[in-house]
Each structure stands twice: as C-alpha cells, then as structure tokens.
C-alpha cells in the first residue's frame, strides 16, 4: 500500500488549497489523506485523454467510454 508522507506544512497546503490548484501528486496525497473528491479532480483531468487513448487502441469508442 502506498502511504503519503508529508510534513505538517505540506499536508496543510494539500488539505487547504482548492483542489483545482493542486498538482497531480498533491491530489493523490490529498486523496490518500481522506479528501475523496480529489480523485474526482484527477479523473476529470485525464478522462478525455484516457478515452481517446483507449478508443485508438481498441477502435471502439463505445467500449472506451465504458
């Protein structure tokens, strides 16, 4: 299991900053520290790219959406 290790100042920044302003690494840390909505931000950031990639690989946009 991955554990996020941050000093108190860094953890406070991750927990207090608006999620949209966090880096991907900070979002993962925030998620691992109980901010479940941080995963939604990561998902939203990469969803279109991932669907596009899977569509190219499978040739099936509907399957990629699933």
C-alpha positions in Angstrom: 0.0 0.0 0.0 1.2 3.5 -0.8 1.5 5.9 2.0 1.8 9.6 1.6 4.4 11.1 3.9 4.3 14.9 4.2 5.5 17.4 6.8 2.7 19.3 8.6 3.1 22.4 6.4 2.8 20.4 3.2 -0.1 18.4 4.4 -1.9 21.6 5.5 -1.3 23.1 2.0 -2.8 20.0 0.4 -5.8 20.0 2.7 -6.5 23.7 2.5 -5.8 24.6 -1.2 -8.7 24.5 -3.6 -8.5 21.1 -5.3 -8.3 22.6 -8.8 -5.0 24.3 -7.9 -3.2 21.1 -6.7 -0.7 19.2 -8.8 -1.4 15.6 -9.6 0.9 14.5 -6.9 -0.8 16.7 -4.4 -4.2 15.4 -5.5 -3.1 11.8 -4.9 -1.8 12.8 -1.5 -5.0 14.6 -0.7 -7.0 11.5 -1.7 -4.8 9.2 0.4 -5.4 11.6 3.3 -9.1 11.5 3.2 -10.2 14.0 0.6 -12.2 11.6 -1.6 -13.2 14.4 -4.0 -9.5 14.8 -5.0 -9.8 11.6 -7.1 -12.7 13.2 -9.0 -10.5 16.1 -10.0 -7.8 13.7 -11.2 -10.5 11.7 -13.1 -11.8 14.9 -14.7 -8.3 16.0 -15.7 -7.5 12.7 -17.5 -10.8 11.3 -18.6 -10.8 12.7 -22.2 -7.2 11.7 -22.8 -7.8 8.2 -21.5 -10.9 7.7 -23.5 -9.1 8.9 -26.6 -6.2 6.6 -26.0 -8.4 3.5 -25.4 -10.5 4.4 -28.5 -7.4 4.5 -30.6 -6.2 1.2 -29.2 -9.5 -0.7 -29.4 -11.1 1.1 -32.4 -14.3 1.2 -30.4 -15.4 4.5 -28.9 -18.3 2.9 -27.0 -16.1 0.4 -25.3 -13.7 3.1 -24.4 -16.4 5.1 -22.8 -17.3 2.1 -20.6 
